[in-house]
Amino acid sequence: MSESAASPTTTTTTMTEVVLPGVVEPDGLEIRTRDLPVPDKGEVLVSVEATGISMAEQSMRRGRYPGQPKFPFVPGYDLVGTVTATGPGVDPTLVGTRVAAMTKTGGWATHAALDARDLVVVPRELDPVEVETLVVNGVTAWQMLHRSARVAPGETILVHGASGGVGTTLVQLAVHHGVTVVGTAHPRHHDALRALGVVPVDYDDPQLFQTVRGLAPQGVDAVFDHLGGDSLTRSWNLLAPGGRLVAYAIATQVRGTGSIWGPFLAALGKVLAWNALPNGKRATFYDLWSGHLRRPARFRSRVRDDIHAVLALLADGTLTPQVAATYPLVDVREAMTVAESRQVRGKVVLVP
């Protein structure tokens, strides 16, 4: 590894970023220009080619994402881009390499200084916009299906929000794995879900419980629930003996007021209480970042393996990226409004 920084491949000296100044509406997002950062020891500078809008940023905008930074900060949970410079201690031959990274914050920018250990190399032949839809969403879906619930071929699962960013990835991975998938979504998205091999049901159907029971009389083998609240209880009750519930968000609380910690701890409490019951069913609250502080090397290795697995399925055509829309970074206010409208299928992507 070189101890000297590589020269940037561009003469650009400034960068543009989107700043979330506080709890604001989408039109309150600020676009700022500042000096381009110089990568520190162990870091690289990445020219961002695509970043996305997920439920996390929508929650952060309202100040309702557990553990989010203090305002102001730059949102952006993940990104895809090309390395343009390396800091001391980083192999300078990385310059010119396309990479993906989970950032949690900082992705909504034209450039980002990142820890080189967090990078995953992306094949040049893949479209960066398509890859962006499968970074955080792909890792989340892959890990919930294969690591948390350990769903087996031939089983039946229920996916809430099957038309969303995580949902559209999760259902495709499951169908490829030989799983029967029932997915909740607005009827406008049902034909698209059928094309992906999903049995769609209306998420506003007052008889949703009975509808799913009609499709799986003994119960489903796993439920993936991002809604939280009362939905968690209904999801638990839909499980077959030995079934697994994976909760991974509390989306119904995003538009609320006050601290998010109360609803979050309530959901976690339900999961813990259900696991104490002697009925063979299991519940878990999936945490994408579990282990990143206690076992960082293991965490990075697992993320790298899982992104590679998902991108291999993208490369061979098994996965069809669900790009809801693309917007220039400077049009982030409009993009955020569209992403929050619940009218689109898949993920809205920003292209700096």
N, C-alpha and C positions, 0 to 999 in steps of 0.2 A: 504494500500500500504506500502511495506517495505521501510525503509529509508537506508537499507544497501544493498550493491551489492551482487548478487548471484555469487557463484563461477562458472567459465566457466566449461563446460562439456568436454573440450578438453585441452590437454597440449600444443597445438600449441602456439607458441610465435611470429610467423611472418605471414605475409599475402602477397599475390601477387596481383598486380593491373596493369591495362593497363592505360598508361598515353598518352594523346594527347598533344604533346609538342608545337604544332603550326599548321599552315596550311601545312599539309604534305600529301603525298600519303599513301595508306594503309600500305606500308612497312616501313613507318616512325613512326608507333605506337610503343611505348616503353613499355616493360614489366619490372616492378620493384618489388622489395621485400622490405618491411619495417616492423617495429614492429607492432604487433597486437594492435589496439586501445582498450582502456579501456572505456566502456560506461559511459558517464557523467550522471548527474541528468536528469531523464526523458527519458533516452536512453536505447536501447538494442543493443547487438552485434548479428548480424545475419551471419551465415555461408551460403553463397550464393550457391544455387543448380542450378539455371538457371537465365540467364539474356539475353537480346536480342539486336539485331541490327535493328534499325528503321530508317526512313527517317530523324529523328532528329539528330542522330549521324552522318549520312552521310552529313548533312548540316553543323554540327559543325566542321567536319573534314576540311571543306573548309572555315570555319570562316563565314558562311552564315546562322546562325540560330539566329533570333532576340532575344536579351537578354542573349546569352550564356555567360558563365564565361570567364574571361581572361585566356589565356594560361599560363602555362600548367594546365591541370585538368584531372580528371578521368571521361570519359563518362559513359553512362549506364542509360537509362531513367526509367527502372523498373527492378524488380528482384523478385525471389521467393527463400526462404531459411528457415532455422531453427534457432530459437533463441538459442544462446549458453550462453549468460550472460545478466544480467540486471543491470542497474545502480541504484543509489539511487532514491527512489520514485516510482519505478516500481515493480509490483507484480512479485516476483521471480518464481512463478509457471508458468510463460510464457516460461521458459527454456524448450526446447524440442518441442515447438509449431511451426508448419510450418506456415509461413506468406507470404504475398505478399505486395509489396509497390511500389508506384510511387516515383521515386527519382529525376528525371530530369537529374542528373549527379551522378556519384559515383557507379553505378551498376556493372561496369566491373571490378570486384574484387572477391577474394575468401571470403572476409568478408566486412561487412559494419556496421558502427555505425549509428543507425537510431532513430529518435524520435518515441517513443512507440505509440504516438497518430496517427501516419501515417500508422500503420500496419493493415492489414486485415487478419484474420485467414483463413487458407486454409485447407480444409478437408484432412486428411492424405491419404485417398484412391485415391486422384487425383494425376496424374503424374505431377511433377513440371515443366517439359519441356512443356507439353501441357498447363498448367496453365499460364506459362510465355507468351505464344502467346496471352493470353486473358486479360492481366492486362491493360496496357495502350491502346492497340488496342481495348479491350473489352469495357472499359469505354468510349473511344472516339466514337466507333460505337453506343453503347447503347444511349449515351447522344445526339448524333446528330439525331438519328432516333426518339427517344421518347421525348426528352426535347427541342431540337432546332427546328426540322421540324415537330414534332408531327404527323408523318405519320399514317394514319388510314388504317385498313384492307380494301382491295378492291382498293386502290390507286396504281398508277404506278410511279416508281421512276427510275432515271438514276444514276448509280454509276460509276464514272470514276475510273480507276485503280482497277477494281473489283478483280484482281488476287493478289493484294498486301496484306500486313498484316492487315491494317484496312479494306480494301475492302472485303476480304474473310470473315471477321467477320460480317461486315455490311450487306452483301447480305444474309447471313444465318439468321441473326436476322430478316431481313425484310421478307424473305420467310416464316419463322415461324410465323410471325405476319399477314400473309395473304395478302402480298403485291406482286404485279407483279414487277419484277426487271429486268431492262435492264442494262448490265454491259459492260464497255469497257475493252478490254485486247488484248494482242497479240494472234493471232489465235492458237498458240501452247497451250494456256490455255483454249480454248473454250470448249473442251469436259469436262474438270474438272468443269468448271462453269455450264455447262448444268446439270451435276450430282448434283450440289447444288441447282438446280431449277432456274437458271439464264438464261435469253435470252442474249447470248453474241454477241457483235459487235466488229469489228476491230478498235482499237483506232487510227490506221494510215489511216483509210478509208477517202479519200478526200471528200466523200459524206456522212460523218458521220451524219451531220445535217439532211439530207434528209432521211437517213436510220432510224434514231430515229423517225422522223416525220411519217414515214411509219408505224412504230410500235405503235405510239401514235399520231394519226392525230390531236387531240385537244391540244397536248402538254402533258408533264409529270407533275405529281403533286409535285415532288421534285427532285432536282439534288444535288448530293454531289460531290463537285469539289475540288480536292487537287492540281490541276495544276496551277491555277492562270493565269495571263497574258490574252491573247486573249481568252483562253478557258472560262473564267468567262463570257464574253459577249455572247459567243455562248450558254453557259448553261442557262443564263438568258433568252435568246430568245427562248429556248426550253420549257420554263415553260407554263403550262396551266393557264388560269385565276385563281387567287387565289393560284398559285403555290409558292413553297418555294425553294430558293437556299441557300445551306449551303456550304460556302467556308471554308476550314480548313487547307490549306497550299498553298505554291506557288512553287511547285516542279519544274516547268519549269525554275525557276531562280536559282536553287541550283548550277548548273554548271557554272553560270556566274562569273563575276569578280566585284570588287568594293563592296560598301556597299549594304547590303540586305535591308536596311531601305527604300530606294526609291521604289523598287517594292512592298514591303509590304504596304507602305502607299498608293501607287497607287491602290492596290487591295482593301484596306479598304475604300478609297475614292469612288470607284465604288459602293461598297455595300451601303454606306451612301446615295449616290446620287440616286440610284435606289429605295431605301426605301421612298424617297420623292415623287416618282411618284404616281399619283392617279389611278393606274391600278389594285389594289388588290393583286399584287404579293409582295413577301417579300424576302429580302436577309439578311443573317447574316454571320459574320465571327466568326466561332466557336473557342473558346479559352478554352482548357482543364483546364487551371489553373485559370480561372475566379473566383474571390471570395476568393482565398486561403489566401490573405493578409487582405482583409477587413472583411470577415466573415469566419475565419478559421474553427470554429466548424461546421458551416453549410456545408462548402466545404468538410470537412472530412466525415461527415455523408452521404452526397450525393455520394461521391466516394465509401464509404463502401457499401451502399445499391446497387449501380450499379454493383460493382464487384461481390457481392453475387448473384445478379440476373443472371449475365452472367455465373458464376460458377455453379449455379443450372442447367442451360441449358446444360453445359458441363457434369455434373454428370448424367443427365437423357438421354444423347445421342443425344439431339437436335442439339448441336453444335459439329462439327467435327473440331478439331484444325488443322490448316494448318501450319505444321512445314516444312519449306523449306529444312532445313539442320541443323545438330547440329555439333558444333566444340568445342574442349577443349579451355578454355580461352587463353592458350598460343599460340593457332593457330589463334588468332584474326585477324592477317593480311590477311590470306587466307580467313577467314570468311567474312571480310569486303569487299574484292574484289568480292566474290560471291554475297553478298547482293546487291552490287552496279551494278552488271552485268545486271540486269533487266531480267535475264533468268529464275529466280526461282519464284515459287508461294508460297505465305505465308511469314513466318518470319524465318530468320536465328537466331538460338539460341546458346548462348555460355554456356558451362557447366563447371564451375570451378571445 
